[in-house]
Amino acid sequence: MASLRETACEFLEQPRMPFITSFCSGTVCYVERKQPALVPSLSRLRSPEQLFGNYAKRAISTEKSIPEESIFHVCVVECHDKKLESAKKNVVRKDGVRLIDCVLTAKGIGLFLETGPCSSSKDEAASENDDVERPGEESLPRYIDVASEMARERLFPFGRLVESESSGKSTEISIVDESGCVQMRFLRVCGFSNVHRVLQTQRSKYDFIEATTFLRPGVGGSVPHRVCTQNYAPSDKGAVSSFEDCAPYLQIGPVSISGDALATGTLQDGIGCRSSGWSTPELFLEHEARKISLVEW
């Protein structure tokens, strides 16, 4: 929840029309490359992965009395676009410490688990691990939920929120005052063509836009991804290249890694610990992500 609240605070403290935010690196990359005039409208807050990397490295460094630069932060993300996180310039702090050291996808981990030397499908202890299970669906907050509620509380305490579903898999939330007039509009738009259309021709209608290039993100902004490896095509080799680069350092035994993510093929932005920092990749894989959750977003 921290990244959601901080984004909402930034929106209220540094107003600009429209304010654009996204958990999707592909959307940010699209704005930077295709619509550079909108870059000033982008949220300046670091991504949730970078925020957690910053927090985890400082917390572990203090607790274990080891330098931050020796802590290896692995992010398990839900899509290939998020691998752009590791290439961004702001992934390195001013003191030279990297907030993200390695980015893997759930699909890449699934491939390694099925084809690696310690296949979880062949390990009896792993197959009987009750810690890996499919969690129940729950309604998780979105950027527009937190931003609209905070704006209503601070700016229009007597107003009310009105949510409506619009065409193109989009959700609109309006703050309506006592007289029935709309004071602010918030939009969540999904799908590349819809994001392109809104940012090109309709952005002036909204105060706050949450955009993602995925057409149908799951609850809480999560993006579904299959973890099974039965239908991997040769073209997928590049998708797991960074995983293969660090594979020699990974010793995967009968443990679960971010169990709910591997069980469902989904990582949910904004909940618990989806990325964790330890001094070596081995420590990361020896401990389940949920057990080293140092902060709940």
C-alpha positions in Angstrom: 0.0 0.0 0.0 3.0 2.3 0.5 3.4 3.0 -3.2 -0.3 3.6 -3.6 -0.4 6.1 -0.8 2.8 7.9 -1.8 1.4 8.2 -5.4 -1.8 9.7 -4.1 0.1 12.2 -1.9 2.3 13.2 -4.9 -0.9 13.8 -7.0 -2.3 16.1 -4.3 0.9 17.9 -3.4 2.2 18.4 -7.0 -1.0 18.8 -9.1 -0.6 18.6 -12.9 -3.2 17.8 -15.6 -3.4 15.0 -16.1 -1.4 13.1 -13.5 -0.4 9.7 -15.1 0.8 6.7 -13.2 1.2 3.0 -14.0 2.5 -0.2 -12.4 3.3 -1.3 -16.0 6.8 -0.4 -17.2 5.6 -0.9 -20.8 3.2 2.0 -20.4 6.0 4.3 -19.0 8.3 3.3 -21.8 5.5 4.1 -24.4 5.0 7.6 -22.9 8.8 8.3 -22.8 9.3 7.1 -26.4 6.1 8.0 -28.3 4.6 10.9 -26.3 7.6 12.7 -24.6 5.4 15.8 -24.1 3.6 13.9 -21.4 6.7 12.9 -19.5 6.3 15.8 -17.0 2.8 14.4 -16.2 4.2 11.0 -15.2 4.5 10.1 -11.5 8.0 10.7 -10.2 7.7 8.0 -7.5 10.0 5.0 -7.9 8.4 1.7 -8.8 7.2 -0.6 -6.0 10.1 -2.9 -6.8 12.6 -0.1 -6.4 11.0 1.1 -3.2 11.2 -2.3 -1.7 14.7 -2.8 -2.8 15.7 0.5 -1.1 13.9 -0.5 2.1 15.1 -4.1 2.1 18.8 -3.3 1.6 18.8 -0.7 4.3 16.9 -2.9 6.8 19.0 -6.0 6.1 22.2 -4.0 6.2 21.3 -2.6 9.6 20.2 -5.9 11.0 23.0 -8.1 9.6 25.8 -5.4 9.8 26.7 -6.0 6.1 27.2 -3.4 3.4 24.2 -2.7 1.2 26.2 -3.2 -2.0 26.8 -6.9 -1.0 23.0 -7.6 -0.7 21.6 -9.1 -3.9 18.0 -8.0 -4.6 16.0 -10.4 -6.8 12.6 -9.2 -8.2 10.1 -11.8 -9.4 7.8 -10.0 -11.7 4.7 -10.8 -13.7 5.6 -9.7 -17.2 8.6 -9.3 -19.5 8.1 -5.5 -19.7 9.0 -5.2 -16.1 12.5 -6.4 -16.9 12.9 -2.8 -18.1 13.2 -2.0 -14.4 16.7 -3.3 -14.2 17.8 -1.2 -17.1 16.5 2.2 -15.8 19.0 4.8 -14.8 17.2 5.5 -11.5 17.6 1.9 -10.4 21.0 3.0 -9.0 21.0 5.4 -6.0 23.4 8.3 -5.8 25.7 6.4 -3.6 26.1 3.7 -6.3 23.8 1.0 -4.6 21.6 -0.8 -7.1 18.0 -1.1 -5.9 17.3 -4.0 -8.2 20.1 -6.5 -9.0 18.2 -9.2 -11.0 14.8 -9.4 -12.6 13.1 -12.7 -13.2 9.6 -13.6 -14.5 7.2 -16.1 -13.0 7.4 -17.8 -16.4 11.1 -18.0 -16.3 11.1 -19.5 -12.8 8.5 -22.0 -13.9 10.7 -23.0 -16.8 13.7 -23.5 -14.6 11.7 -25.5 -12.0 10.5 -27.9 -14.7 13.8 -28.3 -16.6 16.5 -27.6 -14.0 18.4 -30.1 -12.0 16.0 -30.0 -9.1 12.6 -30.2 -10.8 9.8 -29.4 -8.4 7.5 -31.7 -10.5 9.7 -34.6 -9.6 10.4 -33.7 -6.0 8.0 -35.5 -3.6 8.7 -33.0 -0.8 8.0 -30.1 -3.0 4.8 -31.6 -4.4 3.5 -32.1 -0.9 4.4 -28.6 0.3 1.2 -27.2 1.7 2.7 -23.7 1.7 2.2 -23.5 -2.0 -1.5 -23.1 -2.7 -3.9 -21.0 -4.8 -5.0 -18.0 -2.7 -8.6 -16.8 -2.7 -9.6 -13.9 -4.9 -9.8 -10.7 -3.0 -10.5 -7.1 -4.0 -7.2 -5.2 -3.8 -6.9 -1.4 -4.0 -5.9 0.3 -7.3 -4.1 3.6 -7.7 -7.3 5.3 -8.6 -9.1 3.9 -5.5 -6.5 5.3 -3.1 -6.0 8.6 -5.0 -9.8 9.3 -5.4 -10.5 8.5 -1.8 -7.7 10.7 -0.5 -8.7 13.6 -2.8 -12.2 13.3 -1.6 -11.2 13.3 2.1 -8.8 16.3 1.8 -10.5 18.5 -0.9 -14.2 17.6 -0.9 -15.1 16.1 2.6 -18.8 16.3 1.8 -18.5 14.9 -1.6 -19.1 11.3 -2.8 -17.4 8.9 -5.1 -19.2 7.6 -8.2 -17.7 4.7 -10.1 -18.7 3.7 -13.6 -17.4 1.2 -16.2 -16.8 2.7 -19.6 -16.0 1.1 -22.9 -12.7 -0.5 -23.6 -12.2 -2.1 -20.2 -11.8 1.2 -18.4 -13.0 2.3 -15.0 -13.9 5.9 -14.1 -14.3 7.4 -10.6 -15.7 10.8 -10.2 -15.8 13.1 -7.1 -19.3 14.6 -7.0 -20.0 17.5 -4.6 -23.2 18.2 -2.7 -24.8 20.0 -5.6 -24.2 17.1 -7.9 -21.3 18.7 -9.9 -18.3 16.6 -10.9 -15.2 18.1 -9.3 -12.5 15.6 -10.3 -12.3 12.6 -12.6 -10.1 9.5 -12.2 -9.6 6.9 -15.0 -8.1 3.5 -15.1 -7.5 2.4 -18.7 -6.3 -1.0 -19.8 -5.0 -2.2 -23.2 -2.4 -0.6 -25.4 -4.9 0.8 -28.0 -7.1 2.2 -25.2 -4.1 3.8 -23.5 -3.0 5.3 -26.8 -6.5 6.7 -27.5 -6.9 8.2 -24.1 -3.5 9.8 -24.0 -3.8 11.1 -27.5 -7.3 12.6 -27.5 -9.0 12.4 -24.1 -6.4 13.1 -21.4 -7.7 16.6 -20.8 -10.9 15.2 -19.4 -9.2 13.6 -16.4 -7.3 14.7 -13.4 -5.7 11.3 -12.7 -5.0 8.5 -15.1 -3.9 5.0 -14.2 -2.8 3.2 -17.4 -1.6 -0.3 -18.2 -1.0 -1.8 -21.6 -2.4 -5.2 -20.5 -6.0 -5.5 -21.6 -7.3 -7.6 -18.7 -5.1 -7.2 -15.5 -6.2 -9.3 -12.6 -7.3 -8.2 -9.1 -5.1 -5.5 -7.7 -3.4 -4.8 -11.0 -1.9 -8.3 -11.2 -1.1 -9.8 -14.6 -1.9 -13.5 -15.3 1.0 -15.6 -16.6 1.1 -19.3 -17.2 3.9 -21.0 -15.3 3.6 -24.4 -17.1 6.3 -25.1 -19.7 4.5 -27.4 -22.1 4.1 -24.8 -24.9 7.2 -22.7 -24.7 8.3 -21.6 -28.2 11.9 -21.1 -29.3 11.1 -17.3 -29.5 10.8 -17.3 -25.7 14.5 -17.8 -25.2 15.1 -14.1 -24.8 12.4 -13.9 -22.2 14.5 -15.9 -19.7 17.9 -14.7 -20.7 18.5 -12.8 -17.4 17.3 -15.8 -15.5 19.8 -18.1 -17.4 22.5 -15.6 -16.7 22.2 -16.1 -12.9 21.1 -19.8 -13.1 24.6 -21.0 -12.0 24.1 -19.2 -8.7 20.6 -20.6 -8.0 20.2 -23.8 -6.1 16.5 -24.7 -6.0 15.4 -27.3 -3.6 12.1 -28.4 -2.2 11.0 -24.9 -1.3 8.4 -22.5 -2.7 9.4 -19.1 -4.1 6.7 -16.6 -3.6 4.3 -19.5 -3.4 1.1 -17.8 -4.5 2.8 -16.4 -7.5 4.0 -19.7 -8.8 0.8 -21.5 -7.9 -1.3 -19.1 -9.9 1.2 -17.7 -12.3 0.3 -14.3 -10.9 2.1 -11.6 -9.0 -0.1 -8.9 -7.3 1.3 -5.4 -7.2 0.8 -3.8 -3.9 0.5 -6.8 -1.6 3.0 -8.3 0.8 6.5 -9.2 -0.4 6.8 -10.0 -4.1 10.5 -9.1 -4.2 13.0 -9.6 -1.5 16.6 -8.9 -0.7 19.2 -11.2 0.7 23.0 -11.3 0.7 23.2 -14.0 -2.0 20.7 -15.5 -4.5 21.0 -18.8 -2.6 19.6 -17.2 0.5 16.7 -15.7 -1.5 15.8 -19.1 -2.8 16.2 -20.9 0.5 13.6 -18.7 2.1 10.1 -18.3 0.9 9.3 -14.7 -0.1 6.4 -14.5 2.3 8.7 -15.4 5.2 11.0 -12.5 4.6 8.2 -9.9 4.1 9.8 -6.9 5.8 7.0 -4.6 4.8 3.4 -4.8 3.7 2.7 -2.4 1.0 
